Amino acid sequence: MKTRIEGLLVWLKSATDQQVADTGTTRSYLRLIGYGHKTASVGTAALIEKASNGAATRQQLRPDDWHVMWPELDCFHASSGAQSTQAKSSKTASYRG
């Protein structure tokens, strides 16, 4: 199922050409990502988050593997009460305390 990334689509409406250029891709490709037809690469996801000032986050852009790519965000995400079940189970499985 294609998942729209509303924050990215809203940001794109007002983004300047320079802000779009700061993502390292084109406005058209960003629309494809925003409508769920494409997945942002790891590098592009980070650039989008930065260029959009967090309107579209890495977690939104890569919902299936953000916790693997950026494990340091897992603590922040968990503190907001939104830690993914997959991230929790992978932590539990790897802990041998």
Disulfide bonds with the S-S distance in Angstrom:
none
